[in-house]
Amino acid sequence: MLDFVEINKDNIHWYCKFENIFEKELRIFQSRIYPHNSDFFVPLTEYGALKWSYMFYGGKIIGAIWLEKEHTCLRTAQLGIFIADKEMRNKGIGTKAIIRFICENKKAMKLTEVTLNVRTDNIRAIRCYEKCGFECEQKFKKADGTKVMKMINYL
């Protein structure tokens, strides 16, 4: 029931619908939705630095997931995931999505490790990431005082 649809120039307009449906949640988590790389429309096989997909469950868009490298020669990518549909949270979908998405993309992206940052008070997310093989590498405070944990998964 879980499907990924790569975000590309032909379907980026779906994002407007996604934003309208989940507007309240997007304001809180906006930075989790838009990957940093502006070249995301270049195919993975040509660029190799970003894989960004919508997540569908039961035919309904529920969020977005991505792996992003700062440079194509790096063997580390940062994971981002957001399940905007609150009804789809706490069902194990995030765990399944992360494991499958990494597995499907690690070879093409030539990854040996995946990292992520998570707020230390987001216990639900931390437990999910631990189930996916991530472990705490470092804790730090952002400039705004937010406590964050960097987690890593050695593939």
N, C-alpha and C positions, 0 to 999 in steps of 0.2 A: 504493500500500500504506500510505502514511502518512495517518492520519485524525486530526481533532481533534473532541472531544466537549466542548462547553461544560459546565463544572462548575456545577451549579445545585442548588436545594433537593431536587430529585427524584433526583439521582444522587450527592450528597455521600457517601452511605453506601458507595459504591465505594471511597472513600478509605480506609476501614478495611481493606478487602482489599488495597489498594495498600500501606498501611503494614505489614501483616503479611508480605507478600511481600518487601518491600524494607526491613525494619526496620533492618538493620545500616547500610545506606547513608543512611537517613533521619536517624539520630542524628548523623551527620557533617554533613549538608547541610540540616537541618531548616528553617533560615531561608529556604532557597531554595524550599521547597515551599509555605509558607503566605504568600500576599500580605498586605501590611500592612492593607489596607482591609477593615473588618468588614462592609461593605455589598455583598459580592460577589454576593449572590443577587438584587439589583435588576438587571433587564435593562439591557444596554448602551444601548439606545435611550432609556431613561428617565434613566440616570445618566451614562453616557459616560466613566466613570473607570477601569473595570477590565474586562478581557476575560481570563478564566482558563479553560483547557481541559486535559483529559487528552490525552495523545498515545497513539495506538494505532498499532501497526505489525503488519501481518499478522493483524489481529484481536485482538492482545494488548496490554494496557496496558503502556507502557514508561516513562511519565513524565508531567510536567506542564510547561506553558508559559503565560506570562501577560505582558500589557502593563498597566501600572498608572500612572495619573496621580494626583498629589496633589490636584488639583482639576479639575473638569470644564472650566474655561475655559482651562487650560493646553494648549499644543500640543506638549508633551513628555511622553513616557511612559518608564517604566523597564521594561526587559525582564528577565524571569526565565525560566530553562529548567532542567530537571533531567531527565536520562535516567538513571533509577534502574537499569534493566536493563543490567548490564555487558556482556552479549552484544550489545547494540545500539549500543554506543559504538564510535567509530573506523570508522564505516561511512558517514559523510556525512549521517546522518539529522538530526543537530542543525542542520547548515547548511541543509538543505532545509526543516526545520521553521521555523527563524527567518525565512528569506526569505519563505516562504509565509504565515506567521502575521502578519508585519508587513504584507505586501501586502494580505491579506484584511481587515485591521482599521484601516489608517491613515486611510481616508476616513471611516468611521463615527466614529472617535475624534478626527478632525480633527487629525492629527499632522503636524508638520513635522520632528521629530527624535525619536530613541529613544536612551536612554542605558542603561548597565549598569555594574556594578562587578564586577571579577574579581580574584582573588588573582594577584599578579605571578608566582608560581611555577606557575600553572596554564597552562602553555604550550599544551597541547592546546586548551583553551577559547579562549585568545587567538587562536590560528590560525583557529579556526572563526569567531570574531567578525569577524576581519579579512576572511575570505572573504565575509562577509555585508555588508561595507561599513563596518564600525566602525573608528574610529581612536582612538588614545590622546589623551585630552584633559588628563588630570592623573594624577599618582601621589601617593599619600599613605599614611600609616600610621594604622591604627585604634588605638584606646586600648589594645588588647591586644597591640599590636606587629605585627599582621599587615600586610604590604605589599599595597596594593590599587591597581589602576589603574581610573580612570573612563574608559569608552570612549563614543563618540558616533557616531551614524549620522545624517547630514543627509539627509532623504528628498527 
